[in-house]
Amino acid sequence: MTHIHTVATQPIAGQKPGTSGLRKKTPVFMGRHYLENFVQSIFDVVGAEGKTFVLGGDGRYFNDRAAQVILRMAAANGAARVIVGQGAILSTPAASHLIRLNKTDGGIIMSASHNPGGPEEDFGVKFNMPNGGPAPEAVTEAMYARTQEIVEYRMLDAQDVDLGRLGRVSLGGMVVDVVDPVADYAALMESLFDFGAIRAMFAGGFRMRVDSMCAVTGPYAVEILENRLGAAKGTVVNGTPLPDFGGMHPDPNPTWAKALMDEMFGADAPDFGAASDGDGDRNMVVGRGIYVSPSDSLAVLAANAHLAPGYKAGLKGVARSMPTSAAADRVAEALGIGAYETPTGWKFFGNLLDAGRATICGEESFGTGSDHVREKDGLWAILLWLNILAVRKQPVAAILAEHWAKFGRNYYSRHDFEAIAADKADAMMAALRGSLAGLKGNSVEGMVVSGADDFAYTDPVDGSVSQKQGVRVMFADGSRFVLRLSGTGTEGATLRLYLERYAAGPAGLDLDPQEALAPVIRAAHGIARIAEFTGRTEPDVVT
């Protein structure tokens, strides 16, 4: 029997869901009616009657309870079927694949991505469209508007579904299919990459370390790398998803994956190292004694993708987010294919992928993917690197050196200033925007400003326009910095400063990135007056 519960009209969600969905502290989501009101708003906007959805999450705290609520609400709203990962587990790219594979009407993913998990940490819910990609802004805006007016939600009175057991069960009039969260995704990876060549490389003594950070990719990495590709047992560390991620911050960068970095730069380092994040859509790649920046990783993958069976026909185009370095653009130019610069957010890539304009996409925030799904995909990127290493039979350092010798090097770094008071961050950005018109021609730290703007993007597929996507200051020597505020945190604002300087070579290709970028760093702090507005002189995280 379906009961309708009525709640008072009030702003329920509080903040607008973006392409990363709605993220809040876990106690907020666990509060009376909060999760229910947001989920009902999703169903009210996209419709549920007779539809099929995918459901899963990254295993963080409250994932299991939230899944039961969502299932009962889907049944009460008339959904015909929900495909849910065993244990309510699905990586974000695996969920995207299941949506596409089963031609469903979308999916609900329970995750706060790379944010910490636990009773007092973060939780999130997002909706993915039938193409497998994040809901576009028009849809998330409609969901937010609905949260502001909702007065009731629908809930089926029923016992919990046993999500630990594979198979089909009924929930009211709805079918629930509990599926292996890894199997279909692993089959997709096997169709894209030369598992035989990678298996032979491991058999020949190749050593690897993967840090799954007690997050969702652990089961995927163990099954694919250790069970199917023959990597040594124990190659995957922190491979069991835990509700609090083992106390880790599951963000695969040199700061939070420090144990992996220490091992890769140690005396007995493996040949290759990688880490992935909370929901499995991000990756960090490290060679023995050398870190690969996400921008360089995107460029190297684009230049070598043809070595993998799934991409042997070549690429249709390469897309990158605006803050990502231009290294991939140089590869696209050499290949004679399109190069696209988009705002941050995977939805912009989704349009290009759906239209057949791009094959590989990437963001500097450790996200890389291709047209195989409509999300970034951490394990996919790791496997493409392994395929390239198996074919080229060179270490990571040699591949990078050859790449820079051919294309030049885009020195690049991102400095994050976290938990800044929102009013101070907003004031700084407003002052910076107000100064842009007068910057051109100024000499700062020995570099001449050649242009400055607030990046705007017109989508070449649907013609939509996105304004104020990040302030860019460009210099005559090809250097630049970008400043933008991130919405992925749940406390205060995160100010992201992106820094880039190009070296054409042959000299100057082996500097420390922070050393190479020092003049750009000083110029950015001076022009934006970061210390004056925020009180910060040093970033919290450097990547």
Sequence and secondary structure as in RCSB ss.txt:
>XXXX:A:sequence
MTHIHTVATQPIAGQKPGTSGLRKKTPVFMGRHYLENFVQSIFDVVGAEGKTFVLGGDGRYFNDRAAQVILRMAA
ANGAARVIVGQGAILSTPAASHLIRLNKTDGGIIMSASHNPGGPEEDFGVKFNMPNGGPAPEAVTEAMYARTQEI
VEYRMLDAQDVDLGRLGRVSLGGMVVDVVDPVADYAALMESLFDFGAIRAMFAGGFRMRVDSMCAVTGPYAVEIL
ENRLGAAKGTVVNGTPLPDFGGMHPDPNPTWAKALMDEMFGADAPDFGAASDGDGDRNMVVGRGIYVSPSDSLAV
LAANAHLAPGYKAGLKGVARSMPTSAAADRVAEALGIGAYETPTGWKFFGNLLDAGRATICGEESFGTGSDHVRE
KDGLWAILLWLNILAVRKQPVAAILAEHWAKFGRNYYSRHDFEAIAADKADAMMAALRGSLAGLKGNSVEGMVVS
GADDFAYTDPVDGSVSQKQGVRVMFADGSRFVLRLSGTGTEGATLRLYLERYAAGPAGLDLDPQEALAPVIRAAH
GIARIAEFTGRTEPDVVT
>XXXX:A:secstr
 EEEEE   S  S S  BTTBEEEEHHHHTSTTHHHHHHHHHHHHH  TT EEEEEE   TTHHHHHHHHHHHHH
HTT SEEEEEEEEE  HHHHHHHHHHTT S EEEE  TTS  STTSEEEEEEE TTSSB  HHHHHHHHHHHTT 
 EEEEE      TTS EEEEETTEEEEEE TTHHHHHHHHHHS HHHHHHHHHTT  EEEE TTSTHHHHHIIII
IIIS   TTSEES S  TTGGG     STTTTHHHHHHHTSTT  SEEEEE TTS  EEEEETTEEE HHHHHHH
HHHHGGGSGGGTT  SEEEEETTS THHHHHHHHHT EEEEE SSHHHHHHHHHTTS SEEEETTTEEEETTSSS
  HHHHHHHHHHHHHHH   HHHHHHHHHHHH EEEEEEEEEEEE HHHHHHHHHHHHHHGGGTTT EETTEEEE
EEEE  EE TTT  EE    EEEEETTS EEEEEEE   SSSEEEEEEEEEEE SSSS SS HHHHTHHHHHHHH
HHHTHHHHH  SS SEE 
